[in-house]
Amino acid sequence: MKKLKLKNFNWLVGFKSITSPTNARSFICSLLPKCGVGNSMPVIILSNEERRRIVGCLIANLSSFVLDFAARQKIGGQNLNFFIVEQFPVLPPERYAEDWQGIRLADFICKKVLELCYTAHDLKGFAEDMGYTGQPFDWDEERRLHLRSQLDAIYFLLYGLNKEEAGEILDAFPIVKRQDEARYGGRFRTKNLIIGYYNAYAAGNMNAWVKE
């Protein structure tokens, strides 16, 4: 961490540099506690101000289906080099200062990212940077599925895609679909929830909790 010349930096954002467009997900981004990493886990360095202001939104953006779909159009092999990542259509930071249906986007997104990421004490520093001083959140698979679906829904909207286009992109992830169908009795539940939240958010219902 001394070589990075960053003070009070208790976590990192990294991504898996070995990939394939035939995997369930091509671009895998993760929040990491302060630790050493190898060359197959490049890290994205943010300034002290940026990490508090936009890191939650950046993680959500990089983890979204819509970003992953775009990434697949650029991946030609199994090595995901920085020059490829730099071409990803990541939303600019100023978008998150906007209001969306009466809510501030940064607050809406970061609250969900915090709950998804802070499930163990080794990421306490990240939680504190997000302004949270409570205990780690419980790992609840059902709730986590909904939170991820909510984030994917808002990103489909932020990228200006209509419901049909969002559905087509989700259908382009056949492994995710097969895993869902095996787990949920033949239903592509991830897609169903994302489209459900898409419809709710497009209609202005930002507090929706989709029931199937």
Residue frames as qw, qx, qy, qz and C-alpha x, y, z in Angstrom:
[[0.000, 0.886, 0.464, 0.000, 0.00, 0.00, 0.00],
 [0.341, -0.700, 0.105, 0.619, 3.00, 2.31, 0.56],
 [0.352, -0.030, 0.595, 0.722, 3.84, 2.07, -3.15],
 [0.116, 0.676, 0.659, 0.310, 0.33, 3.22, -4.02],
 [0.190, 0.085, -0.155, 0.966, 1.00, 6.44, -2.07],
 [0.428, -0.527, -0.409, -0.610, -2.54, 6.48, -0.68],
 [0.028, -0.204, 0.670, -0.713, -3.33, 7.35, 2.91],
 [0.468, 0.095, 0.588, -0.653, -6.07, 5.71, 4.97],
 [0.620, 0.244, -0.487, -0.565, -6.91, 3.37, 2.13],
 [0.479, -0.223, 0.774, -0.348, -8.55, 0.31, 3.66],
 [0.729, 0.323, 0.593, -0.115, -10.01, -1.37, 0.58],
 [0.079, -0.332, 0.619, 0.708, -9.52, -1.82, -3.16],
 [0.759, 0.449, 0.186, -0.433, -11.62, -2.34, -6.27],
 [0.220, -0.392, 0.807, 0.383, -10.29, -5.15, -8.44],
 [0.803, 0.353, -0.018, -0.479, -11.37, -7.14, -11.47],
 [0.796, -0.107, 0.578, 0.143, -10.63, -10.61, -12.75],
 [0.184, 0.681, -0.438, -0.557, -8.37, -10.32, -15.79],
 [0.041, -0.095, 0.951, 0.291, -8.84, -13.92, -16.97],
 [0.539, 0.341, 0.368, -0.676, -12.20, -14.20, -18.67],
 [0.155, 0.088, 0.854, 0.488, -14.17, -15.52, -21.62],
 [0.415, 0.012, -0.146, -0.898, -17.30, -14.33, -23.46],
 [0.624, -0.142, -0.702, -0.312, -18.69, -17.84, -22.90],
 [0.205, -0.077, -0.768, 0.602, -18.67, -17.53, -19.09],
 [0.119, -0.710, -0.684, 0.114, -21.82, -16.78, -17.10],
 [0.023, -0.984, -0.063, 0.164, -20.43, -13.26, -16.65],
 [0.740, 0.492, -0.063, 0.455, -17.50, -11.88, -18.61],
 [0.192, 0.573, -0.320, 0.730, -16.44, -8.96, -16.43],
 [0.680, -0.547, -0.476, 0.107, -16.19, -9.73, -12.72],
 [0.111, 0.615, -0.272, 0.731, -15.52, -6.73, -10.49],
 [0.685, -0.496, -0.519, 0.122, -15.16, -6.95, -6.73],
 [0.232, -0.855, 0.250, -0.391, -14.56, -4.86, -3.66],
 [0.805, 0.055, -0.494, 0.325, -11.55, -6.17, -1.70],
 [0.557, -0.816, -0.012, 0.156, -10.22, -5.59, 1.79],
 [0.099, 0.875, -0.472, -0.040, -6.71, -4.13, 1.93],
 [0.874, -0.174, 0.441, 0.109, -4.51, -6.97, 0.73],
 [0.118, -0.487, 0.662, 0.557, -1.91, -7.99, -1.78],
 [0.802, 0.440, 0.271, -0.298, -3.13, -9.12, -5.19],
 [0.617, -0.110, 0.607, 0.488, -1.54, -10.95, -8.10],
 [0.001, -0.266, 0.438, 0.859, -1.29, -9.90, -11.71],
 [0.096, -0.336, -0.845, -0.405, -4.59, -11.63, -12.55],
 [0.191, -0.786, -0.569, 0.149, -6.46, -9.18, -10.28],
 [0.282, 0.342, 0.034, 0.896, -5.73, -5.64, -11.51],
 [0.179, -0.620, -0.569, 0.509, -6.95, -2.88, -9.22],
 [0.141, 0.735, 0.329, 0.576, -8.74, 0.36, -10.03],
 [0.410, -0.263, -0.385, 0.784, -7.34, 3.22, -7.97],
 [0.052, -0.842, -0.388, -0.371, -9.54, 6.15, -7.00],
 [0.156, 0.449, -0.343, 0.810, -8.54, 9.31, -5.22],
 [0.087, -0.184, -0.761, 0.616, -9.61, 9.79, -1.59],
 [0.367, 0.258, 0.155, -0.880, -12.44, 12.06, -2.69],
 [0.552, 0.163, -0.576, -0.581, -13.60, 9.84, -5.56],
 [0.326, -0.033, -0.941, 0.088, -13.72, 6.70, -3.46],
 [0.090, 0.304, 0.681, -0.660, -16.17, 8.25, -1.04],
 [0.366, 0.389, 0.012, -0.845, -18.24, 10.01, -3.68],
 [0.680, 0.372, -0.305, -0.554, -18.66, 7.53, -6.51],
 [0.021, 0.337, -0.940, -0.044, -17.13, 4.14, -5.67],
 [0.479, 0.205, 0.771, -0.365, -20.47, 2.53, -4.79],
 [0.621, 0.634, 0.094, -0.451, -21.94, 3.68, -8.09],
 [0.289, 0.622, -0.677, -0.266, -18.84, 2.56, -10.00],
 [0.216, -0.154, 0.958, -0.106, -19.03, -0.93, -8.52],
 [0.569, 0.421, 0.574, -0.411, -22.74, -1.16, -9.35],
 [0.518, 0.705, -0.206, -0.438, -22.12, 0.04, -12.91],
 [0.181, 0.532, -0.811, -0.161, -19.25, -2.37, -13.52],
 [0.253, -0.022, 0.945, -0.209, -21.31, -5.27, -12.12],
 [0.593, 0.395, 0.258, -0.652, -24.42, -4.59, -14.20],
 [0.706, 0.276, 0.636, 0.142, -25.68, -6.85, -16.97],
 [0.467, 0.873, 0.138, -0.038, -25.81, -3.95, -19.42],
 [0.057, -0.850, 0.505, 0.139, -22.11, -3.17, -18.89],
 [0.589, -0.240, 0.761, 0.125, -21.22, -6.86, -19.11],
 [0.693, 0.558, 0.456, 0.020, -23.08, -7.12, -22.42],
 [0.311, 0.934, -0.169, -0.048, -21.08, -4.21, -23.81],
 [0.353, -0.665, 0.648, 0.112, -17.86, -5.74, -22.49],
 [0.758, 0.078, 0.642, 0.081, -18.55, -8.95, -24.40],
 [0.616, 0.774, 0.146, 0.011, -18.49, -7.04, -27.66],
 [0.134, 0.900, -0.409, 0.068, -14.87, -6.05, -26.96],
 [0.590, -0.479, 0.649, -0.014, -13.42, -9.24, -25.48],
 [0.676, 0.515, -0.434, -0.298, -11.59, -11.24, -28.11],
 [0.599, 0.231, -0.745, 0.185, -9.82, -13.79, -25.95],
 [0.698, -0.500, -0.498, 0.117, -9.29, -14.72, -22.33],
 [0.476, -0.177, -0.254, 0.823, -7.08, -11.81, -21.25],
 [0.040, -0.904, -0.400, -0.147, -8.98, -8.75, -20.11],
 [0.545, 0.043, -0.114, 0.830, -6.32, -6.07, -20.32],
 [0.101, -0.577, -0.331, 0.740, -6.63, -2.51, -19.01],
 [0.051, 0.196, -0.393, -0.897, -6.83, -1.05, -22.50],
 [0.238, -0.356, -0.812, -0.397, -10.04, -3.05, -23.02],
 [0.269, -0.603, -0.648, 0.380, -11.52, -2.03, -19.67],
 [0.126, -0.400, -0.031, 0.907, -10.77, 1.60, -20.47],
 [0.154, -0.061, -0.581, -0.797, -13.09, 1.32, -23.48],
 [0.103, -0.465, -0.872, 0.111, -16.12, 0.20, -21.43],
 [0.105, -0.562, -0.295, -0.765, -19.08, 2.62, -21.61],
 [0.363, -0.389, -0.652, 0.540, -19.07, 3.52, -17.92],
 [0.064, -0.887, -0.392, -0.235, -21.48, 6.27, -16.91],
 [0.301, 0.501, -0.269, 0.765, -19.82, 9.58, -15.92],
 [0.285, -0.217, -0.688, 0.632, -19.78, 10.52, -12.22],
 [0.184, 0.029, 0.095, -0.978, -22.01, 13.56, -12.73],
 [0.492, -0.246, -0.650, -0.524, -24.95, 11.31, -13.64],
 [0.499, -0.330, -0.760, 0.253, -25.20, 10.22, -10.02],
 [0.068, -0.174, -0.341, 0.921, -25.84, 13.75, -8.78],
 [0.333, -0.177, -0.448, -0.811, -29.08, 13.77, -10.76],
 [0.522, 0.050, 0.577, -0.626, -32.55, 13.18, -9.38],
 [0.269, -0.009, -0.853, -0.446, -34.51, 10.26, -10.74],
 [0.496, -0.488, -0.635, -0.336, -38.22, 10.11, -10.01],
 [0.456, -0.798, -0.015, -0.393, -37.67, 12.23, -6.92],
 [0.838, -0.491, 0.118, 0.207, -34.63, 10.39, -5.51],
 [0.051, 0.839, -0.513, -0.177, -30.91, 11.16, -5.74],
 [0.881, 0.306, -0.349, -0.091, -29.34, 8.43, -7.83],
 [0.328, 0.487, -0.702, 0.403, -26.12, 8.21, -5.81],
 [0.422, -0.285, 0.599, -0.618, -28.05, 7.63, -2.57],
 [0.886, 0.117, 0.048, -0.445, -30.39, 5.08, -4.16],
 [0.810, 0.393, -0.433, 0.042, -27.54, 3.05, -5.66],
 [0.229, 0.511, -0.681, 0.471, -24.94, 3.29, -2.89],
 [0.611, -0.312, 0.442, -0.578, -27.35, 2.16, -0.19],
 [0.967, 0.121, 0.017, -0.225, -27.89, -1.11, -2.04],
 [0.656, 0.520, -0.484, 0.256, -24.21, -1.58, -2.88],
 [0.163, -0.555, 0.611, -0.540, -23.30, -1.09, 0.77],
 [0.797, -0.178, 0.382, -0.433, -25.67, -3.84, 1.86],
 [0.936, 0.323, -0.130, -0.060, -24.47, -6.21, -0.86],
 [0.558, 0.569, -0.476, 0.372, -20.77, -5.64, -0.15],
 [0.095, -0.516, 0.601, -0.603, -20.53, -5.13, 3.61],
 [0.880, -0.243, -0.272, -0.304, -21.23, -8.62, 4.92],
 [0.855, -0.201, -0.274, 0.391, -18.02, -9.09, 6.94],
 [0.380, -0.874, -0.033, 0.300, -15.87, -6.93, 9.21],
 [0.629, -0.157, 0.334, 0.684, -12.90, -6.93, 6.82],
 [0.233, 0.497, 0.408, 0.729, -14.70, -4.28, 4.77],
 [0.273, -0.753, -0.454, 0.391, -15.44, -2.04, 7.73],
 [0.267, -0.386, 0.163, 0.868, -13.30, 0.70, 6.17],
 [0.007, 0.255, 0.648, 0.717, -15.46, 0.70, 3.06],
 [0.244, -0.691, -0.678, -0.056, -18.64, 0.93, 5.13],
 [0.326, -0.666, -0.232, 0.629, -17.25, 3.86, 7.10],
 [0.175, -0.150, 0.383, 0.895, -16.30, 5.65, 3.87],
 [0.147, -0.429, -0.701, -0.550, -19.93, 5.19, 2.83],
 [0.278, -0.401, 0.176, -0.855, -21.01, 6.85, 6.09],
 [0.836, -0.307, -0.322, -0.322, -22.19, 3.62, 7.75],
 [0.020, -0.543, 0.707, -0.453, -21.02, 2.64, 11.24],
 [0.837, -0.198, 0.214, -0.464, -23.33, -0.29, 11.99],
 [0.630, -0.247, 0.734, 0.059, -22.71, -4.03, 11.92],
 [0.048, 0.185, -0.792, -0.579, -22.19, -6.00, 8.68],
 [0.690, 0.099, -0.058, -0.714, -25.39, -6.96, 6.91],
 [0.702, -0.048, 0.696, -0.141, -26.73, -10.50, 7.07],
 [0.087, 0.237, -0.780, -0.573, -26.26, -12.64, 3.98],
 [0.577, 0.357, 0.586, -0.443, -29.81, -13.26, 2.77],
 [0.328, 0.020, 0.750, 0.574, -29.85, -14.87, -0.70],
 [0.186, 0.697, 0.677, 0.145, -33.43, -13.84, -1.49],
 [0.075, -0.925, -0.141, 0.345, -32.91, -10.24, -0.47],
 [0.338, -0.503, 0.482, 0.632, -29.58, -10.07, -2.31],
 [0.353, 0.316, 0.752, 0.459, -31.26, -11.27, -5.50],
 [0.089, 0.878, 0.469, 0.004, -33.78, -8.45, -5.21],
 [0.242, -0.837, 0.111, 0.479, -31.10, -5.83, -4.50],
 [0.380, -0.220, 0.634, 0.636, -29.05, -6.92, -7.49],
 [0.269, 0.545, 0.723, 0.330, -32.16, -6.90, -9.67],
 [0.034, -0.927, -0.285, 0.242, -33.01, -3.39, -8.50],
 [0.278, -0.662, 0.355, 0.598, -29.56, -2.16, -9.47],
 [0.354, 0.065, 0.748, 0.557, -29.69, -3.84, -12.87],
 [0.191, 0.750, 0.627, 0.081, -33.11, -2.33, -13.53],
 [0.072, -0.920, -0.068, 0.380, -31.97, 1.21, -12.80],
 [0.315, -0.476, 0.541, 0.617, -28.91, 0.79, -15.03],
 [0.354, 0.388, 0.751, 0.400, -31.00, -0.41, -17.95],
 [0.078, 0.910, 0.403, -0.053, -32.98, 2.80, -17.53],
 [0.262, -0.815, 0.183, 0.483, -29.88, 4.97, -17.15],
 [0.360, -0.205, 0.673, 0.613, -28.45, 3.58, -20.37],
 [0.402, 0.377, -0.130, -0.824, -31.67, 4.54, -22.14],
 [0.138, 0.029, -0.938, -0.317, -32.79, 1.02, -23.04],
 [0.658, -0.169, -0.083, -0.729, -36.45, 0.09, -23.33],
 [0.745, -0.249, 0.519, -0.337, -37.97, -2.99, -21.72],
 [0.934, 0.348, 0.037, -0.071, -37.66, -5.12, -24.86],
 [0.482, 0.692, -0.466, 0.268, -33.98, -4.24, -25.27],
 [0.347, -0.556, 0.637, -0.406, -33.33, -5.04, -21.61],
 [0.894, -0.022, 0.361, -0.265, -35.00, -8.42, -22.06],
 [0.824, 0.533, -0.181, 0.060, -32.91, -9.19, -25.15],
 [0.168, 0.697, -0.605, 0.346, -29.71, -8.40, -23.28],
 [0.586, -0.377, 0.601, -0.390, -30.69, -10.65, -20.38],
 [0.947, 0.217, 0.171, -0.166, -31.47, -13.46, -22.82],
 [0.586, 0.681, -0.414, 0.145, -27.88, -13.12, -24.08],
 [0.148, -0.531, 0.748, -0.370, -26.71, -14.68, -20.79],
 [0.793, -0.040, -0.490, -0.360, -27.74, -18.33, -21.35],
 [0.499, 0.052, -0.766, 0.403, -25.71, -19.72, -18.45],
 [0.170, -0.057, 0.459, -0.870, -27.42, -17.37, -16.01],
 [0.681, -0.011, -0.186, -0.708, -30.74, -18.45, -17.50],
 [0.735, 0.029, -0.674, -0.068, -29.95, -22.17, -17.19],
 [0.270, 0.065, -0.724, 0.632, -28.80, -21.75, -13.60],
 [0.387, -0.037, 0.257, -0.885, -32.01, -19.90, -12.75],
 [0.752, 0.014, -0.372, -0.544, -34.21, -22.47, -14.46],
 [0.622, 0.037, -0.760, 0.184, -32.49, -25.29, -12.55],
 [0.161, 0.002, -0.635, 0.756, -32.85, -23.47, -9.25],
 [0.318, 0.191, 0.316, -0.873, -36.31, -21.94, -9.63],
 [0.524, 0.332, 0.759, -0.198, -38.35, -24.62, -11.32],
 [0.483, 0.456, 0.599, 0.448, -37.89, -23.55, -14.93],
 [0.057, 0.968, 0.243, -0.032, -38.17, -19.78, -14.34],
 [0.528, 0.353, -0.086, 0.767, -35.63, -17.23, -15.49],
 [0.370, -0.785, -0.452, 0.208, -36.20, -15.45, -12.22],
 [0.407, -0.373, 0.052, 0.832, -33.36, -12.95, -12.52],
 [0.069, 0.218, 0.498, 0.836, -34.86, -11.63, -15.74],
 [0.269, -0.667, -0.653, -0.238, -38.39, -11.60, -14.30],
 [0.428, -0.700, -0.328, 0.468, -37.32, -9.54, -11.29],
 [0.319, -0.229, 0.203, 0.897, -35.20, -7.09, -13.27],
 [0.045, -0.363, -0.574, -0.732, -38.03, -6.43, -15.73],
 [0.361, -0.711, -0.603, 0.012, -40.45, -6.11, -12.82],
 [0.394, -0.626, -0.154, 0.655, -38.28, -3.46, -11.18],
 [0.231, 0.044, 0.418, 0.878, -37.70, -1.78, -14.55],
 [0.149, -0.596, -0.627, -0.479, -41.46, -1.36, -14.96],
 [0.428, -0.747, -0.437, 0.260, -41.82, -0.05, -11.40],
 [0.407, -0.453, 0.043, 0.792, -39.01, 2.49, -11.69],
 [0.147, 0.218, 0.517, 0.815, -40.13, 3.65, -15.12],
 [0.265, -0.687, -0.580, -0.347, -43.54, 4.33, -13.57],
 [0.079, -0.680, 0.225, -0.694, -41.98, 6.30, -10.70],
 [0.830, -0.513, -0.038, -0.215, -42.36, 3.68, -7.95],
 [0.364, 0.631, -0.609, 0.315, -38.83, 3.75, -6.51],
 [0.388, -0.388, 0.681, -0.485, -39.85, 1.93, -3.31],
 [0.867, 0.099, -0.249, -0.420, -41.23, -1.12, -5.12],
 [0.332, -0.360, 0.869, -0.076, -40.56, -4.65, -3.91],
 [0.580, 0.204, -0.537, -0.577, -41.51, -6.95, -6.76],
 [0.595, -0.081, 0.733, -0.320, -43.63, -9.99, -5.94],
 [0.206, 0.184, -0.811, -0.516, -43.91, -12.80, -8.44]]
